[in-house]
């Protein structure tokens, strides 16, 4: 059963988190008014390695804008829920659950708005050199589920989190040799430069993120059924969730929207970290 949001906890925690993230990351989240009134699937690019500061900054902005009248459901990697019961209960109260198909289906059935970073470790640990390249991990499952439930997709572009520490090399071969891909469902064991360790390999070691400016922009919502129906010249509906060509076309629509947003944000960015 999907855990309920703890609205009292959210009201207590987010002002505290905002008091930390506002001066440290100087976070800006633009165009939350673009989020439709109906349930939607928010799809963003994933940066910041094992500390998703962009997602945290977005959550703070979300509750400032919508208050607790519209709780946000966040699907994330399963590992944090396995570290301790206290952490798991805290994350559940904040609306976070592991990114499983069962949890998505439950959230959709409840009519919740869901935030998902499909790129996961593949995108979060891409090198600094490739920070502008958005591939959403190549995962198309979110399109399948959006089609099945008739959910519009709202792309979210973010820049800056990839400068809170610097991925110099992904370490895919090392990850396979260490068995990381099987144990943690991640194909990377990267070489990282940051604070306080200078250079290190283990991505599981907690680090202090550099005070990079985080800028996030909500993109116009995509009504998949409408856009894809026009593209394919026929009515697209839930039955097409099993059509690979339709799903891939939907994936490219979303990926391109995030990519364009990221490029626009980087064009305004003058310096790494400073913004």
Secondary structure as GFF3:
##gff-version 3
##sequence-region A 1 275
A	DSSP	alpha_helix	7	25	.	.	.	ID=ss1
A	DSSP	beta_strand	28	30	.	.	.	ID=ss2
A	DSSP	three_ten_helix	32	34	.	.	.	ID=ss3
A	DSSP	beta_strand	40	44	.	.	.	ID=ss4
A	DSSP	alpha_helix	53	66	.	.	.	ID=ss5
A	DSSP	beta_strand	72	76	.	.	.	ID=ss6
A	DSSP	alpha_helix	79	83	.	.	.	ID=ss7
A	DSSP	alpha_helix	85	93	.	.	.	ID=ss8
A	DSSP	beta_strand	96	98	.	.	.	ID=ss9
A	DSSP	alpha_helix	101	110	.	.	.	ID=ss10
A	DSSP	beta_strand	113	116	.	.	.	ID=ss11
A	DSSP	alpha_helix	120	124	.	.	.	ID=ss12
A	DSSP	three_ten_helix	128	130	.	.	.	ID=ss13
A	DSSP	three_ten_helix	136	138	.	.	.	ID=ss14
A	DSSP	alpha_helix	141	149	.	.	.	ID=ss15
A	DSSP	beta_strand	152	159	.	.	.	ID=ss16
A	DSSP	three_ten_helix	161	163	.	.	.	ID=ss17
A	DSSP	beta_strand	166	169	.	.	.	ID=ss18
A	DSSP	alpha_helix	172	178	.	.	.	ID=ss19
A	DSSP	alpha_helix	180	183	.	.	.	ID=ss20
A	DSSP	beta_strand	191	194	.	.	.	ID=ss21
A	DSSP	beta_strand	198	200	.	.	.	ID=ss22
A	DSSP	beta_strand	215	222	.	.	.	ID=ss23
A	DSSP	alpha_helix	224	232	.	.	.	ID=ss24
A	DSSP	three_ten_helix	238	242	.	.	.	ID=ss25
A	DSSP	alpha_helix	244	267	.	.	.	ID=ss26
###
